[in-house]
Amino acid sequence: MEARTTPTSNSIERTYYALLLGNTLAASLIWGINTIFLLDAGLTNLEAFAANAFFAAGMLVFEVPTGVVADVWGRRASFLLGTVTLAVTTVMYVLLWQIEAHFILWALVSLLLGLGFTFFSGATEAWLVDALGATGFEGPLESVLARGQVISGVAMLGGSVAGGYLAQVTNLGVPFVLRAVILAAMFAVAFGLMHDIGFTPKRGSRPLAEMRRIVTSSVDHGLRVPAVRYLMLAAPFTGGVALYVFYALQPYLLDLYGNDHAYGVAGLAAAIVAGAQILGGMAATGVRKLFRRRTSALLTAEVLSALALVLVGLSNSFWVVIGLIVVWGLLFAATMPIRQAYINDQIPSEQRATILSFDSLMASSGGVAAQPALGRAADVWGYPASYVLSGGLTALALPFLYRSRRQNVQADTPDVVVLADATTTDTAPSDMAA
């Protein structure tokens, strides 16, 4: 009770890290085997990645409504709804696998899985930023986000490796069941530790009217802000393609390895990305110091990421592909905290969860289009060709990032982001300065 009545920035950080750790561990148990799980259920590559596209479509459809839930009823309520929704739909996935269900059922449940993740996407980060601002946090926001990314990477590394080998010694359904159990435990953790601080939910307002008001305000502070708009328009090409790249690694690495049942190797795909996330998160602050502008770091990483994906497609060596994926993961992970800080510095607290959800929505829109298209390319021309195409699609984000850079906003060249000081005009986030 003491932590609730007298919160500190340290206690907020600890709670944030605990939520990230548990949620990422639960989610990552199936990340290394998800595509193989779908193929084992009788789906083709096209159908498997179409099911993933329906998952992305669920995030696309529900991102803003669930962001509004977080802004109207509270970030805590949104998080709790997410744990319940994901636990139930994960169990439904296992049932579909057991009966080798028709694709349409996979599509519907995948859509609901997307709903579950949207309850988290804007709410957790918005809760953190607002709570830190209300508890006197001083320092760069990137440091907290990067540390959280390292913790998520550790959880992802452990979860993906454990999930792969657990599937290998039992069956492909067991990691999904364990995921549901951990999500139930996370509901209890969030219920006890996560409270809305620095933000007052508007529980007495009418939902539809409040939704219209918040969405309108979110457009004003999001899409109508050029630097934010162009960053969001780049998201379909970066986030959308990344979904395919990640999930296609599982069967692609098995092909290169020469053993279709080495699920531990498939789990290695997620472990590689997790390890890169850990190192990238640790390097994020140092990477930021190499560039005067945040957009310089984002542009450089985007060019190198596109090149790495093209080279993945051109190589037929298992170990070379492993090395290139490590590079791709490091670039993605090292710049993610920079991107998060860049966008958070430009949006107000009241609409933060909704705008962050809309940003995630843009990435999901790319996943809806890219995954089935690239999955079909893998069916027709093979995985290598689909990775070359992925590199080309990734490069399409560059013009939008450049346009965001051209806006010359203060968030692109901050000295120090001080969340606690509401009077700071140059270095504080825009909501605090306002």
C-alpha positions in Angstrom: 0.0 0.0 0.0 2.9 2.3 0.7 4.2 2.0 -2.9 0.8 3.1 -4.1 0.4 6.2 -1.8 4.0 7.3 -2.1 5.3 6.2 -5.5 8.8 7.0 -6.5 10.5 7.0 -9.9 12.5 4.0 -8.8 9.3 2.0 -7.8 7.7 3.0 -11.1 10.7 1.7 -13.0 10.8 -1.5 -11.1 7.1 -2.2 -11.8 7.6 -1.4 -15.5 10.5 -3.8 -15.7 8.5 -6.5 -13.9 5.6 -6.1 -16.3 7.9 -6.2 -19.3 9.7 -9.3 -18.0 6.6 -11.3 -17.3 4.8 -10.3 -20.5 7.7 -10.9 -22.8 8.5 -14.2 -21.2 5.0 -15.4 -21.8 4.8 -14.1 -25.4 8.3 -15.4 -26.4 7.6 -19.0 -25.4 5.9 -19.4 -28.8 7.8 -16.9 -30.9 10.4 -19.4 -32.0 7.9 -22.1 -33.1 4.8 -20.1 -34.1 5.2 -20.5 -37.9 6.1 -24.2 -37.5 3.1 -24.6 -35.2 0.8 -23.2 -38.0 2.4 -25.3 -40.7 2.1 -28.4 -38.4 -1.6 -27.7 -38.2 -1.9 -28.2 -42.0 -1.6 -24.6 -43.2 0.4 -23.7 -46.2 3.0 -20.9 -46.1 0.4 -18.5 -47.6 -2.2 -19.5 -45.1 0.3 -19.4 -42.1 1.4 -15.9 -43.0 -2.2 -14.9 -43.8 -3.1 -16.0 -40.3 -0.2 -13.8 -39.0 -1.7 -11.0 -41.2 -5.0 -11.4 -39.5 -3.2 -11.0 -36.2 -1.7 -7.8 -37.6 -5.2 -6.8 -38.9 -6.6 -7.3 -35.3 -3.9 -4.9 -34.1 -4.8 -2.5 -37.0 -8.5 -2.6 -36.2 -8.3 -2.4 -32.4 -5.3 -0.2 -31.8 -7.1 3.1 -31.5 -10.2 1.8 -29.7 -8.0 0.0 -27.1 -5.8 3.1 -26.9 -8.9 5.1 -26.1 -9.8 2.4 -23.4 -6.4 3.2 -21.8 -7.0 7.0 -22.0 -10.6 6.8 -20.7 -10.6 3.9 -18.2 -6.9 3.8 -17.4 -3.7 2.2 -18.4 -4.0 -0.4 -15.6 -7.5 -1.5 -16.8 -6.2 -1.8 -20.4 -3.2 -3.9 -19.3 -5.4 -6.2 -17.2 -7.8 -6.7 -20.2 -4.8 -7.6 -22.3 -3.6 -10.4 -20.1 -7.1 -12.0 -20.0 -7.7 -11.7 -23.7 -4.3 -13.1 -24.6 -4.6 -16.0 -22.2 -8.0 -17.1 -23.5 -7.0 -16.8 -27.2 -3.8 -18.7 -26.6 -5.7 -21.6 -25.3 -8.0 -21.4 -28.3 -5.0 -21.6 -30.6 -4.1 -24.9 -29.0 -7.6 -26.3 -29.5 -7.4 -25.3 -33.2 -4.1 -27.0 -33.6 -5.4 -30.2 -32.0 -8.4 -30.4 -34.4 -6.5 -29.1 -37.5 -9.1 -26.5 -37.9 -10.1 -24.8 -41.2 -8.1 -21.6 -42.0 -11.1 -19.3 -41.3 -11.1 -20.3 -37.6 -7.3 -19.5 -37.5 -8.0 -16.2 -39.0 -10.7 -15.3 -36.5 -8.7 -16.3 -33.4 -5.6 -14.6 -34.8 -7.7 -11.4 -35.1 -8.6 -11.8 -31.4 -4.9 -12.3 -30.5 -4.2 -9.0 -32.1 -6.9 -7.5 -29.9 -5.1 -8.8 -26.9 -1.8 -7.2 -27.8 -3.4 -3.9 -28.6 -4.4 -3.5 -24.9 -0.7 -3.4 -24.1 0.8 -1.5 -27.0 0.2 2.1 -26.0 -0.9 1.6 -22.4 2.2 0.3 -20.8 4.6 2.9 -22.3 2.1 5.7 -21.6 1.8 4.6 -18.0 5.5 4.6 -17.6 6.1 8.1 -19.1 3.2 9.8 -17.2 4.2 8.1 -13.9 7.9 9.1 -14.2 6.8 12.7 -14.9 4.6 12.7 -11.8 7.3 11.2 -9.5 10.2 13.6 -10.2 12.2 11.5 -12.6 15.2 13.3 -14.0 17.3 12.0 -16.8 17.1 10.8 -20.4 13.9 8.8 -21.2 16.0 6.7 -23.5 17.9 5.2 -20.5 14.7 3.8 -19.0 13.4 2.5 -22.3 16.7 1.0 -23.2 17.0 -0.8 -19.8 13.5 -2.1 -20.3 14.5 -3.3 -23.8 17.4 -5.2 -22.3 15.1 -6.8 -19.7 12.7 -7.7 -22.5 15.5 -9.2 -24.5 16.6 -11.4 -21.5 13.1 -12.6 -21.1 12.7 -13.2 -24.9 16.0 -15.0 -25.0 15.0 -17.4 -22.2 11.5 -17.8 -23.3 12.2 -18.5 -27.0 15.0 -21.0 -26.3 12.9 -22.7 -23.6 9.8 -22.7 -25.8 11.7 -24.3 -28.7 13.3 -27.1 -26.7 10.1 -27.6 -24.7 8.3 -28.2 -27.9 11.1 -30.6 -29.1 10.9 -32.8 -26.0 7.1 -32.7 -25.6 5.0 -31.3 -28.4 4.3 -28.0 -30.1 1.2 -27.2 -28.0 2.9 -27.3 -24.6 4.6 -23.8 -24.9 1.3 -22.3 -25.7 -0.3 -23.7 -22.6 2.6 -22.5 -20.4 2.2 -19.0 -22.0 -1.5 -18.9 -20.9 -0.5 -19.9 -17.3 2.2 -17.1 -17.1 -0.3 -14.5 -18.5 -2.7 -15.4 -15.7 0.1 -14.8 -13.2 0.8 -11.5 -14.8 -2.8 -10.4 -14.3 -2.2 -10.9 -10.5 1.1 -9.0 -10.6 -0.4 -6.0 -12.5 -3.5 -5.9 -10.3 -1.3 -5.5 -7.2 1.5 -3.2 -8.5 0.2 -1.2 -11.4 -1.8 1.9 -10.6 -2.5 5.0 -12.7 -0.1 7.7 -11.5 0.3 11.1 -13.2 -2.9 10.5 -15.1 -6.6 10.4 -14.1 -8.9 8.1 -16.1 -12.2 9.7 -17.1 -14.4 6.9 -16.0 -17.5 9.0 -15.8 -17.5 10.1 -19.4 -19.5 8.6 -22.2 -17.3 6.1 -24.1 -18.4 7.0 -27.7 -18.3 10.7 -27.1 -14.9 10.4 -25.4 -13.6 8.2 -28.1 -14.5 10.8 -30.8 -12.9 13.6 -28.7 -9.7 11.7 -28.0 -9.3 10.4 -31.5 -9.8 14.0 -32.9 -7.2 15.3 -30.4 -4.9 12.4 -31.3 -5.1 13.3 -35.0 -4.4 17.0 -34.1 -1.3 16.0 -32.0 -0.3 13.0 -34.1 -0.9 12.9 -37.8 -1.2 16.7 -38.1 2.2 17.1 -36.6 4.5 16.7 -39.6 7.5 15.2 -37.8 5.3 12.6 -36.0 3.2 12.0 -39.2 6.2 11.1 -41.3 7.6 8.8 -38.6 4.3 7.0 -38.5 4.2 6.7 -42.3 7.6 5.0 -42.2 6.3 2.4 -39.7 4.4 0.1 -42.2 7.7 -0.5 -44.0 9.8 -1.1 -40.9 7.5 -2.7 -38.4 5.4 -4.5 -41.0 8.3 -6.2 -42.8 9.9 -7.0 -39.5 7.0 -9.3 -38.6 7.5 -11.4 -41.7 11.3 -11.4 -41.3 11.0 -12.7 -37.8 8.5 -15.4 -38.3 9.9 -16.6 -41.6 13.2 -17.2 -39.9 11.8 -20.3 -38.2 11.2 -22.5 -41.3 14.0 -20.8 -43.2 16.7 -21.7 -40.7 15.4 -25.2 -40.5 15.8 -25.4 -44.3 19.3 -24.2 -44.1 20.1 -26.4 -41.2 18.7 -29.5 -43.0 16.4 -30.8 -40.2 12.7 -29.9 -40.3 12.1 -31.2 -36.8 15.0 -29.4 -35.0 12.6 -27.1 -33.1 15.4 -26.0 -30.9 17.1 -24.5 -33.9 13.8 -22.7 -34.8 13.8 -21.3 -31.3 17.3 -20.1 -32.0 15.8 -17.6 -34.5 13.9 -15.8 -31.7 16.9 -16.2 -29.4 19.1 -14.4 -31.9 16.7 -11.5 -32.1 16.5 -11.5 -28.3 20.2 -11.4 -27.8 20.5 -8.6 -30.3 17.7 -6.8 -28.4 19.7 -7.1 -25.2 22.9 -5.8 -26.8 21.1 -3.2 -28.7 19.3 -1.9 -25.7 22.6 -1.7 -23.8 24.2 0.2 -26.8 21.2 2.5 -27.4 22.6 5.3 -25.2 26.0 5.1 -26.8 24.5 5.0 -30.3 22.5 8.1 -29.5 25.8 9.9 -28.5 27.2 9.1 -32.0 24.6 11.3 -33.6 23.6 14.9 -33.0 20.1 14.2 -34.3 17.9 11.2 -33.4 16.7 11.0 -37.1 20.4 10.5 -38.2 20.5 7.4 -36.1 17.2 6.2 -37.5 18.2 6.8 -41.1 21.6 5.1 -40.8 20.0 2.0 -39.2 17.3 1.8 -41.8 19.9 1.8 -44.7 22.0 -0.9 -43.0 18.9 -3.0 -42.1 17.7 -3.1 -45.7 21.1 -4.1 -46.9 21.4 -6.9 -44.3 18.0 -8.4 -45.3 19.0 -8.4 -49.0 22.2 -10.2 -48.1 20.2 -12.7 -46.0 18.3 -13.6 -49.2 21.5 -13.8 -51.3 23.3 -16.2 -48.9 22.8 -19.9 -48.7 25.0 -20.4 -45.6 23.3 -21.2 -42.3 26.0 -19.4 -40.3 26.3 -16.3 -42.6 22.5 -15.9 -42.3 22.8 -16.2 -38.5 25.4 -13.4 -38.5 23.3 -11.1 -40.8 20.2 -11.6 -38.7 22.3 -10.6 -35.6 23.3 -7.4 -37.4 19.7 -6.7 -38.4 18.5 -7.3 -34.9 21.1 -5.1 -33.3 20.3 -2.2 -35.6 16.6 -2.6 -34.9 17.0 -2.8 -31.2 19.6 -0.1 -30.8 17.4 2.5 -32.5 14.1 1.5 -31.0 14.5 3.5 -27.7 15.7 6.5 -29.8 12.5 6.3 -31.9 10.3 5.9 -28.8 11.9 8.9 -27.1 11.6 11.0 -30.3 7.9 10.4 -30.7 7.1 10.7 -26.9 8.8 14.1 -26.8 6.2 15.4 -29.3 2.9 14.2 -27.9 0.8 15.3 -24.9 0.0 13.1 -21.9 -3.8 13.1 -22.3 -3.6 11.5 -25.7 -0.3 9.6 -25.2 -1.7 6.0 -25.1 -4.0 6.7 -28.1 -1.3 8.2 -30.3 1.2 5.5 -29.4 -1.4 2.9 -30.2 -2.0 4.7 -33.6 1.7 4.5 -34.2 1.6 0.7 -33.6 -1.5 0.6 -35.8 0.6 1.9 -38.7 3.2 -0.8 -38.3 0.4 -3.4 -38.1 -1.0 -2.1 -41.4 2.3 -3.0 -43.0 2.1 -6.4 -41.5 -1.4 -7.0 -42.9 -0.2 -6.4 -46.5 3.4 -7.6 -46.3 3.1 -10.9 -44.6 0.7 -12.7 -47.0 2.5 -11.2 -50.0 5.9 -12.2 -48.8 4.6 -15.6 -47.7 3.2 -16.1 -51.2 6.6 -15.1 -52.6 8.2 -17.8 -50.3 5.8 -20.4 -51.7 6.5 -19.5 -55.3 10.2 -18.4 -55.3 11.5 -19.6 -51.9 12.5 -17.9 -48.7 15.7 -16.3 -50.1 13.7 -14.3 -52.7 11.2 -13.2 -50.0 14.1 -11.8 -47.9 15.5 -9.8 -50.9 12.0 -8.3 -51.3 11.9 -7.6 -47.6 15.0 -5.5 -47.9 13.5 -3.6 -50.7 10.3 -2.8 -48.8 12.3 -1.8 -45.7 14.2 0.8 -47.8 10.9 2.4 -48.7 10.8 3.9 -45.2 13.8 6.1 -45.9 12.0 9.0 -47.7 9.5 9.3 -44.8 12.2 9.4 -42.1 14.0 12.0 -44.2 10.9 14.1 -44.3 10.5 13.8 -40.5 14.1 15.0 -40.2 13.4 18.0 -42.4 11.0 19.4 -39.9 13.9 20.3 -37.5 11.8 19.8 -34.3 13.4 20.2 -30.9 12.8 16.5 -30.1 15.3 15.6 -32.8 18.2 17.4 -31.0 17.5 17.3 -27.3 20.3 17.9 -24.8 18.5 16.1 -21.9 14.9 15.1 -21.6 13.8 16.0 -18.1 10.3 14.7 -17.4 10.0 16.2 -14.0 10.5 19.8 -14.9 7.2 21.2 -16.3 8.8 24.6 -16.9 11.5 23.4 -19.3 10.8 24.7 -22.8 13.6 23.2 -24.8 14.4 19.8 -23.4 11.2 18.5 -21.7 8.6 16.5 -23.6 6.0 18.6 -25.3 3.3 17.7 -22.9 5.3 18.8 -19.9 6.3 22.0 -21.5 2.8 22.7 -22.4 
